[in-house]
Amino acid sequence: MNDILNKVREAKEHIESEITVKPQVGLILGSGLGTLADEIKNPIILDYDEIPHFPISTVEGHAGNLVIGELEGKIVVAMKGRFHYYEGYSMQEVTFPVRVMKALGIEHIIITNACGGLNSKLYPGALMIINDHINFTGDNPLIGRNYEEFGPRFPDMSTAYNKDLIKLAHKVGKEIGVETFEGVYISISGPNYLSKAELSMMINFGADTVGMSTVPEVIVANHMGMKILGISCVTDMAIPNQLESISHEQVMEVANKTRPKFISLVKGILNEVNI
């Protein structure tokens, strides 16, 4: 069985055989936010099942293909649909595409998600720039053999989210009239939504938003020295004394309504970021 280095190389070589451009920015698009990939010019679209060793997304709202092309003057690789731990994939499988993006030469990555709001200053439809996270999944994608080709055995996570990109996101938001917040995202394994007691605990931990993705991808991107920007789209409020029953369909509905300002923000960031 091939080790992770060979698997990344094989996926990279397949993608490179299909494109003639040099990717600059990676995009991971969360639930309901994948239509940003539809705005990519001259797109090359690769289904996940045709890329060696790629998992397949099984979640409604996650299309399942890689879109490569030009967006706001940058060559991007966009994941239209991501993989989740709760789907039964290992943490290494969940984060495999991030390894491949780095192998393709990508140094900047924007990782987005749909999430629940834990901070009363937020609201459904709010966009929060992530400045830190809490890994509450019970697992870590770096467990197991470490490959120095990827990064160090004990990577520092204290500054995983790039300060310059955070500043740029707020600047762009102000310029285009999109309100942006900033805070801590906590990642759980899922797939169930949390109990009131669990939500109270996470608020006490200092989390502002909660979701079922992003942190494993950030850990791996940081392990490889990538510059990371995280954006959370709040789809529901998860404050215990205000809690109402929530469904995936409701999450998708709010994400869809928020999509125009999310797309404007990401496109503005891409337009201004220095590569």
C-alpha positions as CSV (number, residue, x, y, z in Angstrom):
1,M,0.0,0.0,0.0
2,N,1.4,3.4,-1.0
3,D,2.3,5.8,1.8
4,I,0.9,9.3,1.9
5,L,3.8,10.8,0.0
6,N,3.2,8.6,-3.0
7,K,-0.6,9.2,-2.9
8,V,-0.1,13.0,-2.8
9,R,2.4,12.7,-5.7
10,E,0.0,10.6,-7.8
11,A,-3.0,13.0,-7.2
12,K,-0.8,16.0,-8.0
13,E,0.5,14.5,-11.2
14,H,-3.0,13.7,-12.4
15,I,-4.2,17.2,-11.7
16,E,-1.2,18.7,-13.4
17,S,-1.8,16.5,-16.5
18,E,-5.2,18.2,-16.8
19,I,-4.2,21.8,-16.5
20,T,-1.8,24.3,-18.1
21,V,-1.9,26.9,-15.3
22,K,0.0,27.3,-12.1
23,P,-2.4,27.4,-9.1
24,Q,-1.9,30.2,-6.5
25,V,-4.7,30.1,-4.0
26,G,-6.7,27.2,-2.5
27,L,-10.4,27.5,-1.7
28,I,-12.4,25.1,0.5
29,L,-16.1,26.0,0.2
30,G,-18.4,25.1,3.0
31,S,-22.1,24.0,2.9
32,G,-24.2,26.2,0.6
33,L,-21.2,28.3,-0.4
34,G,-19.9,26.1,-3.3
35,T,-21.5,28.3,-6.0
36,L,-18.5,30.7,-5.8
37,A,-16.7,28.0,-7.9
38,D,-19.3,28.7,-10.7
39,E,-17.7,32.2,-11.1
40,I,-14.3,30.8,-12.0
41,K,-13.2,31.7,-15.5
42,N,-12.0,29.1,-18.0
43,P,-12.6,26.3,-15.5
44,I,-11.2,22.9,-15.5
45,I,-13.6,20.7,-13.5
46,L,-12.3,17.4,-12.1
47,D,-14.7,15.1,-10.3
48,Y,-13.2,13.8,-7.1
49,D,-13.7,10.2,-8.2
50,E,-11.3,10.7,-11.1
51,I,-8.5,12.1,-8.9
52,P,-6.3,9.3,-7.4
53,H,-6.9,8.7,-3.7
54,F,-9.5,11.5,-3.3
55,P,-12.4,10.7,-1.1
56,I,-16.0,11.4,-2.3
57,S,-18.2,14.0,-0.6
58,T,-21.5,12.4,0.6
59,V,-23.2,15.5,2.2
60,E,-26.1,17.4,0.7
61,G,-24.8,20.9,-0.4
62,H,-21.3,19.5,-1.2
63,A,-21.1,19.0,-5.0
64,G,-17.9,16.9,-5.2
65,N,-15.5,18.4,-7.7
66,L,-12.3,20.3,-8.0
67,V,-12.6,23.5,-10.0
68,I,-9.4,25.1,-11.3
69,G,-9.2,28.4,-13.2
70,E,-9.1,32.2,-12.8
71,L,-10.9,34.2,-10.2
72,E,-10.2,37.9,-9.6
73,G,-6.9,37.7,-11.4
74,K,-5.7,34.7,-9.4
75,I,-5.4,31.1,-10.4
76,V,-7.4,29.1,-7.8
77,V,-8.1,25.5,-7.0
78,A,-11.6,25.4,-5.4
79,M,-13.0,22.4,-3.6
80,K,-16.7,22.5,-4.4
81,G,-17.6,20.1,-1.5
82,R,-15.3,19.0,1.3
83,F,-14.9,15.8,3.3
84,H,-15.9,15.4,7.0
85,Y,-14.7,13.1,9.8
86,Y,-18.4,12.2,10.5
87,E,-18.7,10.7,7.0
88,G,-16.4,7.9,8.2
89,Y,-13.2,9.1,6.6
90,S,-10.0,9.3,8.6
91,M,-8.5,12.6,9.5
92,Q,-5.8,11.9,7.0
93,E,-8.4,11.4,4.2
94,V,-10.3,14.5,5.3
95,T,-7.2,16.6,4.9
96,F,-5.7,14.9,1.9
97,P,-6.7,17.6,-0.6
98,V,-4.9,20.2,1.4
99,R,-1.7,18.2,1.1
100,V,-2.3,18.0,-2.7
101,M,-2.9,21.8,-2.9
102,K,0.5,22.4,-1.3
103,A,2.1,19.9,-3.6
104,L,0.7,21.9,-6.5
105,G,2.6,25.0,-5.3
106,I,-0.3,26.7,-3.4
107,E,0.9,28.9,-0.5
108,H,-2.4,30.7,0.3
109,I,-5.6,28.9,1.3
110,I,-9.1,30.3,2.2
111,I,-11.1,27.8,4.3
112,T,-14.8,28.4,4.8
113,N,-17.6,26.8,6.7
114,A,-21.3,27.1,7.7
115,C,-21.5,27.1,11.5
116,G,-23.5,27.8,14.6
117,G,-23.1,31.0,16.5
118,L,-22.2,30.9,20.2
119,N,-21.6,34.6,20.7
120,S,-24.7,36.8,21.1
121,K,-23.1,39.5,19.0
122,L,-23.4,37.3,16.0
123,Y,-26.6,36.5,14.0
124,P,-27.8,34.1,11.2
125,G,-26.0,35.4,8.1
126,A,-23.1,36.9,9.9
127,L,-19.6,36.4,8.6
128,M,-16.8,35.8,11.1
129,I,-13.1,35.8,10.3
130,I,-11.5,33.1,12.4
131,N,-8.5,34.2,14.5
132,D,-8.1,31.0,16.5
133,H,-9.7,27.6,17.0
134,I,-10.3,24.8,19.5
135,N,-10.0,21.2,18.2
136,F,-12.7,19.3,20.0
137,T,-13.1,16.5,17.4
138,G,-11.2,14.0,19.6
139,D,-8.7,13.3,16.8
140,N,-5.8,15.0,14.9
141,P,-4.7,14.6,11.3
142,L,-1.0,14.6,12.4
143,I,-1.3,11.5,14.5
144,G,0.9,8.7,13.1
145,R,4.2,8.9,11.2
146,N,5.5,12.4,10.5
147,Y,7.0,13.2,7.1
148,E,9.5,16.0,7.2
149,E,8.7,16.7,3.6
150,F,5.4,18.0,4.8
151,G,6.4,19.7,8.0
152,P,7.8,19.3,11.6
153,R,6.8,16.7,14.1
154,F,5.5,19.3,16.5
155,P,4.1,22.3,14.6
156,D,3.2,25.4,16.5
157,M,-0.5,26.3,16.2
158,S,-0.5,29.6,18.1
159,T,-0.5,31.7,14.9
160,A,-2.1,29.4,12.4
161,Y,-4.4,32.1,11.0
162,N,-2.4,34.7,9.1
163,K,-2.7,38.1,10.7
164,D,-2.2,40.0,7.4
165,L,-5.0,38.0,5.7
166,I,-7.3,38.7,8.7
167,K,-6.6,42.4,8.4
168,L,-7.2,42.2,4.6
169,A,-10.6,40.5,5.1
170,H,-11.8,43.2,7.5
171,K,-10.5,45.9,5.2
172,V,-12.3,44.4,2.1
173,G,-15.5,43.9,4.2
174,K,-15.4,47.6,5.1
175,E,-14.8,48.7,1.5
176,I,-17.7,46.7,0.1
177,G,-20.1,47.2,3.0
178,V,-20.1,43.7,4.3
179,E,-20.0,43.5,8.1
180,T,-17.2,41.2,9.4
181,F,-16.7,39.8,12.9
182,E,-13.7,38.0,14.4
183,G,-13.4,35.2,16.8
184,V,-12.7,31.6,17.8
185,Y,-14.2,28.6,16.0
186,I,-14.5,25.2,17.8
187,S,-14.7,22.0,15.7
188,I,-16.6,18.9,16.8
189,S,-16.8,15.5,15.2
190,G,-20.5,15.6,14.5
191,P,-22.8,14.5,12.9
192,N,-25.4,15.4,15.5
193,Y,-26.0,19.0,16.6
194,L,-25.1,19.7,20.2
195,S,-27.0,19.5,23.4
196,K,-27.6,22.6,25.5
197,A,-25.1,21.5,28.1
198,E,-22.5,20.9,25.5
199,L,-23.1,24.3,24.0
200,S,-22.8,26.0,27.4
201,M,-19.5,24.2,27.9
202,M,-18.1,25.5,24.6
203,I,-19.2,29.0,25.3
204,N,-17.3,28.7,28.6
205,F,-14.3,27.5,26.6
206,G,-14.3,30.8,24.8
207,A,-15.7,29.7,21.4
208,D,-17.7,32.1,19.2
209,T,-18.8,29.6,16.6
210,V,-19.1,25.9,16.3
211,G,-19.0,23.5,13.4
212,M,-17.9,20.1,12.0
213,S,-15.0,21.0,9.7
214,T,-12.2,23.4,9.1
215,V,-9.9,22.7,12.0
216,P,-8.4,19.5,10.7
217,E,-7.7,21.3,7.4
218,V,-6.1,24.2,9.2
219,I,-3.9,21.9,11.2
220,V,-2.6,20.3,8.0
221,A,-2.2,23.6,6.1
222,N,-0.3,25.1,9.0
223,H,1.8,22.0,9.3
224,M,3.0,22.7,5.7
225,G,3.5,26.4,6.3
226,M,0.6,27.7,4.2
227,K,-0.9,31.1,4.8
228,I,-4.4,30.5,6.1
229,L,-7.6,32.6,6.1
230,G,-10.7,31.1,7.8
231,I,-14.2,32.4,7.3
232,S,-17.3,31.2,9.1
233,C,-20.8,31.8,7.8
234,V,-23.2,31.7,10.8
235,T,-26.3,29.9,9.8
236,D,-28.1,29.5,13.2
237,M,-27.6,30.7,16.8
238,A,-26.5,28.0,19.1
239,I,-26.9,29.8,22.4
240,P,-28.5,27.4,24.9
241,N,-31.2,29.7,26.4
242,Q,-32.3,30.8,22.9
243,L,-31.9,27.4,21.2
244,E,-34.5,26.1,18.8
245,S,-34.5,22.9,16.9
246,I,-32.3,23.1,13.8
247,S,-32.0,21.0,10.6
248,H,-29.5,20.7,7.8
249,E,-32.1,22.1,5.5
250,Q,-32.3,25.3,7.6
251,V,-28.5,25.6,7.7
252,M,-28.5,25.4,3.9
253,E,-31.3,28.0,3.5
254,V,-29.4,30.6,5.6
255,A,-26.1,29.8,3.8
256,N,-27.8,30.3,0.5
257,K,-29.2,33.7,1.6
258,T,-25.8,34.7,2.9
259,R,-24.0,33.6,-0.3
260,P,-24.0,36.9,-2.2
261,K,-22.1,38.8,0.5
262,F,-19.8,35.8,1.1
263,I,-18.9,35.7,-2.5
264,S,-18.3,39.4,-2.7
265,L,-16.0,39.2,0.4
266,V,-13.9,36.3,-0.9
267,K,-13.7,37.8,-4.4
268,G,-12.6,41.2,-2.9
269,I,-9.9,39.4,-0.8
270,L,-8.6,37.5,-3.9
271,N,-8.5,40.7,-5.8
272,E,-6.3,42.5,-3.3
273,V,-4.2,39.7,-1.8
274,N,-0.5,39.8,-2.7
275,I,0.8,36.4,-4.0
